[in-house]
């Protein structure tokens, strides 16, 4: 998974560089933007599937109920302190809105 994370960073870097080139007038850079975006989407889709169907069930089977509850509390604390109260739901609404626009 560490290798996959590095590959994902390369796709993000590729998108960023291509966006810079596009903004500088290289209209052909749009192809690189789309290519890197599609590759990153495919990679993330595969990673999420692995997490949902392999890693999370393994973790659930090995964590005690107490440890699981403690982790949830820590996640909530980080969300409140670092991300902001209510941001998680804001992001969920944004995703839902975008799905409604782009997946009709």
PyMOL commands that set and color helices and strands:
alter all, ss='L'
color gray80, all
select helices_A, chain A and resi 2-23+29-62+65-84+87-102
alter helices_A, ss='H'
color red, helices_A
deselect
rebuild
show_as cartoon
